[in-house]
Amino acid sequence: MTVRVYLPTTIARLAEEHAEGAFTVTDDVVVLAAGDDDEEAEYDALMTAADASAALVAGPGRRVVVVAELDREPETGWTIPLKRVVAVHADTEDRPPGADPDDDLGWFATQEIPHLV
């Protein structure tokens, strides 16, 4: 059984970790897992991770959420290899102050990460 996890991040951190080929779970990253396999639970986890990403950005910028499938939920200090990442969700442009927190994110395949950053 796999667990789909949602890791909030920033464009700068996405660029660094993509270059390293892995994503590290740190204390400032709240890893979210969908409570269920249904689309609504996954969407809720994604949007909660997007809110956490907005807090990491702390100003104008893009929300970014890395989605990975793992054998179990990760712990602080875990390194998630790029091959476990199934997608990235991100704003398609910088968000202005006061932007609607419920705006949907764009979907990007892992091959598109270099173009995103």
VMD Tcl script that draws the C-alpha trace (Angstrom):
set ca {
  {0.00 0.00 0.00}
  {1.31 3.44 -0.87}
  {0.69 6.74 0.85}
  {0.35 9.88 -1.23}
  {1.98 12.78 0.58}
  {1.94 16.51 -0.08}
  {5.04 18.56 0.76}
  {4.68 22.35 0.80}
  {7.73 24.16 -0.52}
  {8.90 27.23 -2.41}
  {10.21 27.73 -5.94}
  {13.74 28.31 -4.57}
  {13.68 25.15 -2.48}
  {12.15 23.19 -5.37}
  {15.06 24.27 -7.59}
  {17.65 23.24 -4.98}
  {16.12 19.88 -4.17}
  {15.44 19.02 -7.80}
  {19.12 19.68 -8.56}
  {20.04 17.34 -5.68}
  {17.61 14.68 -6.95}
  {15.77 14.38 -3.66}
  {13.40 16.25 -1.37}
  {14.19 16.45 2.35}
  {11.51 16.50 5.03}
  {12.55 19.19 7.51}
  {11.01 20.61 10.69}
  {9.52 23.57 8.80}
  {7.77 21.32 6.28}
  {4.44 19.91 7.34}
  {3.96 16.72 5.34}
  {0.32 16.02 4.67}
  {-1.27 12.76 3.67}
  {-4.77 12.42 2.32}
  {-6.93 10.74 4.95}
  {-8.59 8.70 2.24}
  {-8.05 7.70 -1.39}
  {-10.98 9.72 -2.67}
  {-10.50 12.88 -4.70}
  {-12.01 15.17 -2.08}
  {-9.58 14.05 0.63}
  {-6.65 14.42 -1.76}
  {-7.81 17.90 -2.79}
  {-8.17 18.93 0.87}
  {-4.62 17.72 1.61}
  {-3.32 19.56 -1.48}
  {-4.97 22.84 -0.53}
  {-3.82 22.56 3.10}
  {-0.27 22.04 1.80}
  {-0.77 25.06 -0.50}
  {-1.66 27.18 2.55}
  {1.50 25.94 4.29}
  {3.51 26.81 1.18}
  {2.06 30.34 1.19}
  {3.32 30.71 4.76}
  {6.81 29.59 3.66}
  {6.80 32.17 0.86}
  {5.71 34.96 3.26}
  {4.89 37.54 0.62}
  {4.45 37.68 -3.13}
  {5.50 34.48 -4.82}
  {4.22 31.09 -5.85}
  {2.76 28.33 -3.75}
  {4.39 24.99 -4.55}
  {3.38 21.51 -3.42}
  {5.41 18.39 -4.24}
  {3.36 15.19 -4.40}
  {5.06 11.86 -3.73}
  {3.98 8.27 -3.26}
  {5.74 6.44 -0.43}
  {5.48 3.15 1.43}
  {4.59 5.05 4.62}
  {4.39 8.61 5.89}
  {7.82 10.24 6.09}
  {9.45 11.55 9.24}
  {11.66 14.59 9.78}
  {15.05 14.01 8.19}
  {13.75 11.65 5.51}
  {14.99 12.13 2.00}
  {12.43 11.44 -0.70}
  {14.10 10.55 -4.01}
  {12.86 12.28 -7.14}
  {11.71 8.93 -8.54}
  {9.00 8.85 -5.80}
  {7.63 12.27 -6.84}
  {4.56 11.92 -9.04}
  {3.72 15.59 -9.67}
  {4.19 19.18 -8.61}
  {1.34 21.62 -8.12}
  {2.19 25.32 -8.27}
  {0.78 28.72 -9.02}
  {1.43 29.57 -12.64}
  {2.50 33.11 -11.72}
  {3.42 35.07 -8.60}
  {0.43 35.73 -6.36}
  {-0.34 39.33 -5.48}
  {-1.03 40.28 -1.86}
  {-4.60 39.42 -0.90}
  {-4.96 36.69 -3.56}
  {-7.74 34.19 -2.98}
  {-6.27 31.36 -0.90}
  {-8.64 28.93 -2.62}
  {-7.27 29.53 -6.13}
  {-6.37 26.24 -7.77}
  {-2.79 25.34 -8.52}
  {-1.42 24.25 -11.88}
  {-0.32 20.62 -12.33}
  {3.21 19.88 -13.55}
  {4.83 16.55 -14.40}
  {8.22 15.87 -12.85}
  {9.84 16.41 -16.27}
  {8.52 19.98 -16.21}
  {10.23 20.97 -12.94}
  {13.26 22.55 -14.71}
  {10.90 24.77 -16.72}
  {8.90 25.65 -13.61}
  {11.92 26.83 -11.64}
}
mol new
graphics top color blue
foreach p $ca { graphics top sphere $p radius 0.5 }
foreach p [lrange $ca 0 end-1] q [lrange $ca 1 end] { graphics top cylinder $p $q radius 0.2 }
display resetview
